[in-house]
Amino acid sequence: MSERFLAFCEQCRKQVSVSLVETLEEYDFNGMTYAYPVKRGVCPECGGVATPNSVLDENQRSFTDAVRAVNGIVGQSVVESVPEQYSIGKRPLSRLLGWGEHTYSRFLDGDVPSVDYSKTIERIARSPLAFLLRLYGGRGELSGVAFRKSRDATLQVLRDCGAKIERAAAYIIARTGSASPLALQKELYYADGLCLSYDGAPLFPDRCEAWVYGPVFPRLWEDVELKGIGEESLFGGEVSDALVGTFSGKELEVLDAVIVHVARFSPYVLRDLTHKERPWVDARAGVGDGVPSHNEITIESMAQFFKGLWEDYHMERPGDIDRYMRASVLGE
Ligand SMILES: [Zn+2]
């Protein structure tokens, strides 16, 4: 369905109700070609071009965003979306990101962020989990009221449109009180695999790769960048409470089993364990020790491995993963 707009037609010398037609324009500048969508109004009486002023502004922004994108600069609409979707003022947001108090305001006013600033803005715009971790880590920068308002808005975004892997990660962080990226990646791996064998489908659709330190879901690594998360960023029960209803009964059983029986072991124990398991070993066939690889750990290899665990350890429920963990880690 196309919206209709009023515009002044120069040929007909009057206001007409136009329909909009979208085309892709190309603009060559300094050896670069910028492609960007533009909209034009078409006069229903003479067929001439009559584009409403608001649409002309939009076209200008579309061009600017295309130039910014080619140069690794975040689009202006993304800059504007962040304070809005996470219900946070531009000054507290700026402080939360560790920037000068007025930096974010300047970007909103049209100053062009550097590539580094752009990466941060894009990351938090795309990932409610990344923003939530920043919010908890910097809660001292906000009043209690402002913190809770932004926290509730962010949890709403995470619940309604966050990727499932982010919801699962936030739930695990809140329940384990740990945000060790190494451990979290392994916990998500076991949760994904257990869901596959217990529920017939993986917990989330994200690609898993066989990295040097075990199975890794790169999406979580790139978007959330857990590397710098300290104890002060950790979530409380309000986060797990907000997310619990977004999982099915079987998924919760799996997540709780992982939290109790897998997360009790140190990140390095979990790394060593996955290094003995077929999915990681097979995906790294021909790759030397310590050599980076982006080889995929396929759903099929995970399904086969976890099905085997289920049979070998006479598992009836996800919590029976305890038998495997005890036998392979503690030698019981
Ligand atoms: Zn006309």
Boltz pocket constraint, residues with backbone or C-beta under 6 A from the ligand:
constraints:
  - pocket:
      binder: B
      contacts: [[A, 9], [A, 10], [A, 11], [A, 12], [A, 16], [A, 43], [A, 44], [A, 45], [A, 46], [A, 47], [A, 48]]
      max_distance: 6.0
